[in-house]
Amino acid sequence: MDYRFLDKTDPLIHGLIKEEEERQRTGLELICSENYVSPAVMEAMSSVLNNKYSEGYPGARYYGGNEVMDKIEAEAIERAKQLFGAGHANVQSHAGAPANIATYFALAEPGDTILGMDLSHGGHLTHGHPVTHVAKVFRFVRYKMKSIETGEIDYDAMRQVAKAENPKIVLAGFSAYPRELNYKAMRAIATEVGAYAVADVAHIAGLIAGGAARNPFDDGFDVMLSTTHKSLRGPRGGMILTHERELGKKIDKAVFPGFQGGPIMQMVAAKAVAFGEALKPEFKTYALQIVANAKAMAQRLMDQGVKLITNGTDNHLMLADAVKSFGKPGGDIQNVLDEVGITLNKNMIADDLRSAMSPSGIRLGTPALTTRGMKEAEMRQVADFIVRAARAGGNEDLKKIRAEVMDLSLRFPVPGIG
Ligand code: DSN
């Protein structure tokens, strides 16, 4: 990207940004929660909207001068509603964690119970990990997979836990689970115990928007919350969607003034731009290709003896047991792949016997490479790079793989960077 001012006013930071551009351009991004936004989204993010305070909501702000902001936020809301079939949208959450926390406070009282996915089985920190503050406010109980070979959730056990623990919220959603959830079964459990059914779709929002994953609203969920920057390919941020007016009001209040101050309006505008892009027919093609790419990569990895948790994927991500596949923990594989320009992250696997800092697994996914236009053939090539690097004999092998990674990367430009 061209920077007209930064290179002169702050050469140090400008230089570091250019360095990061180069890293992105010459490497392969497999972190399944990352993506490359369009130049249009990037422009909205760096606009003068940064200069304005807009506490409140469209038509009901605390400061003057918000007539333009009202139009921008109203448009973002309308597009979000259209994209996900919602009746109400809050687009002010600064990120996924604030969206989660605001939703808990909107739907439950301190001390209430929330039933979420076990963290080592794919759940997320904000679904009640003991290190989070929110786990001190609410009581989290867990459900798990029945088998890591199929990934099927143990819905019978989940129902028993729900009946015994009486949760206020049944939380569907994950950050490291490669299969489709049975929202209908979860909705039924929530109904049986009088809980709200909430889906955290941060990872798969783009897949849902593009019709490549099931929409929890189609199975009667009450609330859907998400980040906007993962497979949805928007700016860093969060959003919360619901149908019902009263629930919508509670959520709005929980976001502001309950949990946040003023919205970051350049991000709200960038969300509107990204939602507009996701409403176009080509986004459907993109979303379907993300899944096709993940399936192709998963198959190639498994063909080469890599042990994938649940033996494959239905979505954009894969979780591999690095210890079983390569005889090394996930962190070692992450490091060796960094050397060849492939970026992914070490990750816990189900019932991991190792620690969060040095887990057994690696997590990888296809949204970013798919944005660059790569298809199944390239996914098989990338799978081969991963396996070769993980099993490499020494530096010479790694150097050769690095050159091949660079070559592939440069053939598929990063939007906005080239
Ligand atoms: N950091 C995001 C992820 O990688 O899943 C969510 O916390």
Residues whose N, C-alpha, C, O or C-beta is under 5 A from the ligand:
A	BS01	DSN	S33 S175
